[in-house]
């Protein structure tokens, strides 16, 4: 069967244009902390696939526990892009110790990155996000849920994530007319936060029967920052395969 070559080329071009403009985050500016590995890296890749311009920072780029560094990052993004549409507070640390072995340094190391950093980042970037009617996603954990109490050595980590969830709730209450604010609460995710890669010890606690991978989390985050989730704010969404059901 004869096919007009130019018509075929034109049809393919139009199809490619349609696919391009169907991208969910086309030309959106996104900042991701902890964006160079694990969950943050997957979120970065997902956002880029969907047309976003992504600033992904890791520990080697900025010490986000230092307010001056956060202010410097804000000035750079403001000068380079003039706006911010999406903020993902993903950076976090996990310290697990029995109560009697917790040292003051453990407390500050955990709370500085898991609580202080996202609060200060929101403080500085909120004006840009308000002007763009943007979105904030804070990465918490099922360990921070009131309904889920587990682990014999989760004192510092779980309490820091509970603090992040409550901060997110208060922020959502105050700014949701301009900026949507939500939390995700992952369960066990296969990232390098775990040195013991034998995850079989968790699987019997998870109704779905497997642990999460970073792509599972990135898919949820993509939905929450997209227009499809435009009526969702002030939510903390477990993504744990049912683990928090107990």
C-alpha positions as CSV (number, residue, x, y, z in Angstrom):
1,X,0.0,0.0,0.0
2,X,1.3,3.4,-1.0
3,X,1.9,5.9,1.8
4,X,2.6,9.5,1.1
5,X,6.0,10.1,2.8
6,X,5.5,13.7,3.6
7,X,2.1,13.0,5.0
8,X,3.6,10.3,7.2
9,X,6.4,12.6,8.4
10,X,3.8,15.4,9.2
11,X,1.6,13.0,11.1
12,X,4.6,11.8,13.2
13,X,5.6,15.4,13.9
14,X,2.1,16.3,15.1
15,X,2.0,13.2,17.2
16,X,5.3,14.1,18.9
17,X,4.1,17.6,19.5
18,X,0.9,16.3,21.2
19,X,2.9,14.0,23.4
20,X,5.3,16.8,24.3
21,X,2.5,19.2,25.3
22,X,0.7,16.4,27.3
23,X,3.6,16.3,29.8
24,X,2.2,17.0,33.3
25,X,4.9,19.4,34.5
26,X,5.8,21.2,31.3
27,X,8.2,24.1,32.1
28,X,7.5,23.9,35.8
29,X,10.5,24.8,38.1
30,X,11.1,22.2,40.9
31,X,13.5,22.1,43.8
32,X,14.3,18.7,45.3
33,X,16.4,18.3,48.4
34,X,18.1,15.0,48.8
35,X,17.7,14.8,45.0
36,X,20.9,13.1,44.1
37,X,20.2,9.6,45.2
38,X,17.4,7.2,46.3
39,X,13.9,8.5,46.3
40,X,14.9,12.0,45.5
41,X,16.8,10.9,42.3
42,X,13.8,9.0,41.1
43,X,11.5,12.0,41.7
44,X,14.0,14.1,39.7
45,X,14.0,11.7,36.8
46,X,10.2,11.5,36.8
47,X,9.8,15.2,36.8
48,X,12.3,15.7,34.0
49,X,10.4,13.1,31.9
50,X,7.3,15.1,32.5
51,X,8.9,18.4,31.3
52,X,10.0,20.1,34.5
53,X,13.2,22.0,35.0
54,X,14.7,20.5,38.2
55,X,17.2,21.8,40.7
56,X,18.2,18.7,42.7
57,X,20.6,19.3,45.6
58,X,22.5,16.9,47.8
59,X,24.7,17.1,50.8
60,X,27.7,18.0,48.7
61,X,25.9,20.9,47.1
62,X,24.4,22.7,50.1
63,X,24.3,22.2,53.9
64,X,20.6,22.8,54.3
65,X,20.9,22.7,58.1
66,X,22.6,26.1,57.8
67,X,20.2,29.0,57.3
68,X,22.7,31.2,55.4
69,X,23.1,28.4,52.9
70,X,19.3,28.1,52.5
71,X,19.2,31.9,51.9
72,X,21.9,31.6,49.4
73,X,20.1,28.8,47.6
74,X,16.9,30.9,47.5
75,X,18.7,33.9,46.0
76,X,20.3,31.8,43.3
77,X,17.0,30.2,42.3
78,X,15.2,33.6,42.4
79,X,17.9,35.1,40.2
80,X,18.3,32.2,37.8
81,X,14.6,31.3,37.4
82,X,12.5,34.1,39.0
83,X,10.0,31.6,40.3
84,X,9.4,28.2,41.9
85,X,6.5,25.9,41.2
86,X,7.3,22.8,43.2
87,X,9.2,22.2,46.4
88,X,10.1,18.7,47.5
89,X,11.6,18.5,51.0
90,X,13.0,15.0,50.6
91,X,16.3,15.1,52.4
92,X,16.4,13.1,55.6
93,X,18.5,11.0,57.9
94,X,17.7,7.8,59.8
95,X,19.3,7.1,63.2
96,X,18.1,4.1,65.2
97,X,19.3,3.7,68.8
98,X,18.0,2.3,72.1
99,X,16.9,5.2,74.4
100,X,19.9,4.7,76.7
101,X,22.3,5.0,73.8
102,X,21.0,8.2,72.3
103,X,23.5,11.0,72.4
104,X,22.9,14.7,72.1
105,X,24.6,14.7,68.7
106,X,22.1,12.1,67.4
107,X,19.3,14.4,68.4
108,X,20.7,17.4,66.6
109,X,21.8,15.5,63.5
110,X,18.3,14.1,63.1
111,X,16.2,17.1,63.9
112,X,18.4,19.5,61.9
113,X,17.9,17.7,58.7
114,X,14.4,16.2,59.2
115,X,12.7,19.2,60.8
116,X,14.8,22.3,60.9
117,X,15.8,22.2,57.2
118,X,12.3,21.8,55.7
119,X,10.9,24.5,58.0
120,X,13.5,27.0,57.0
121,X,13.3,26.1,53.3
122,X,9.6,26.7,53.4
123,X,10.1,30.0,55.2
124,X,12.4,31.3,52.4
125,X,10.7,29.8,49.3
126,X,7.1,30.4,50.3
127,X,6.9,33.8,48.6
128,X,8.0,32.3,45.2
129,X,5.6,29.4,45.7
130,X,2.7,31.7,46.5
131,X,3.3,33.8,43.4
132,X,3.2,30.7,41.2
133,X,0.3,28.9,43.1
134,X,2.8,26.2,43.8
135,X,3.0,22.9,45.6
136,X,5.0,21.6,48.6
137,X,5.6,17.9,49.3
138,X,7.3,16.9,52.6
139,X,8.7,13.4,52.8
140,X,7.8,12.1,56.2
141,X,7.4,8.4,57.2
142,X,4.8,6.0,58.5
143,X,7.0,6.1,61.6
144,X,5.6,9.5,62.3
145,X,1.9,8.5,62.2
146,X,0.0,8.6,65.4
147,X,-1.7,5.4,64.3
148,X,1.5,3.5,63.8
149,X,3.9,2.8,66.7
150,X,6.6,0.3,65.9
151,X,10.3,-0.3,66.4
152,X,12.3,-0.5,69.6
153,X,14.8,2.1,68.6
154,X,12.8,4.6,66.5
155,X,12.7,7.3,69.2
156,X,14.5,10.1,67.4
157,X,13.5,9.3,63.8
158,X,9.8,8.7,64.5
159,X,9.4,11.8,66.6
160,X,11.2,13.9,64.0
161,X,8.9,12.7,61.2
162,X,5.8,13.3,63.5
163,X,7.1,16.9,63.9
164,X,7.4,17.2,60.1
165,X,3.8,16.0,59.6
166,X,2.4,18.4,62.1
167,X,4.4,21.3,60.6
168,X,2.9,20.4,57.2
169,X,-0.6,20.4,58.6
170,X,-0.2,23.8,60.1
171,X,1.4,25.2,57.0
172,X,-1.4,23.8,54.9
173,X,-4.0,25.3,57.1
174,X,-2.4,28.7,56.7
175,X,-1.3,28.9,53.0
176,X,-3.5,26.5,51.0
177,X,-5.4,29.4,49.3
178,X,-2.1,29.9,47.4
179,X,0.1,26.8,48.0
180,X,-0.9,23.2,48.3
181,X,1.0,21.4,51.1
182,X,1.0,17.6,51.5
183,X,3.1,14.9,53.2
184,X,3.9,11.5,52.0
185,X,4.6,8.8,54.5
186,X,6.6,5.9,53.0
187,X,7.1,2.6,54.7
188,X,10.1,0.4,53.9
189,X,11.7,1.5,50.7
190,X,14.7,-0.1,49.0
191,X,17.3,2.7,49.2
192,X,20.8,2.9,50.6
193,X,19.5,4.2,53.9
194,X,19.4,0.5,54.8
195,X,22.8,-1.3,55.2
196,X,21.1,-4.6,55.7
197,X,19.6,-5.5,52.3
198,X,17.8,-8.6,53.5
199,X,14.3,-7.1,53.4
200,X,12.6,-10.5,54.0
201,X,12.3,-9.6,57.7
202,X,9.8,-6.9,56.8
203,X,7.7,-8.6,54.1
204,X,5.4,-10.6,56.5
205,X,4.4,-7.2,58.0
206,X,3.3,-5.8,54.6
207,X,0.0,-7.0,53.2
208,X,1.0,-6.4,49.6
209,X,3.9,-8.7,50.3
210,X,6.9,-6.7,49.1
211,X,8.8,-3.5,50.1
212,X,8.5,-0.4,48.0
213,X,11.1,0.8,45.5
214,X,11.9,4.5,44.8
215,X,9.8,4.6,41.7
216,X,6.7,3.7,43.7
217,X,7.2,6.8,45.8
218,X,8.1,9.0,42.8
219,X,4.8,8.1,41.1
220,X,2.8,9.3,44.1
221,X,4.8,12.5,44.3
222,X,4.2,13.2,40.6
223,X,0.5,12.8,41.1
224,X,0.4,15.1,44.1
225,X,2.2,17.9,42.3
226,X,0.2,17.6,39.1
227,X,-3.1,19.4,38.3
228,X,-4.8,16.1,38.8
229,X,-4.4,16.6,42.6
230,X,-5.5,20.2,42.6
231,X,-8.0,19.6,45.4
232,X,-5.7,17.8,47.7
233,X,-4.0,19.7,50.5
234,X,-3.2,19.1,54.2
235,X,-3.1,15.4,53.5
236,X,-0.6,12.8,54.8
237,X,-0.6,9.9,52.5
238,X,0.9,6.5,53.6
239,X,2.6,4.6,50.8
240,X,3.6,1.5,52.6
241,X,1.9,-1.5,51.0
242,X,-0.5,-1.6,53.9
243,X,2.2,-1.9,56.6
244,X,0.7,0.8,58.8
245,X,-2.5,-1.2,59.1
246,X,-0.7,-3.1,61.8
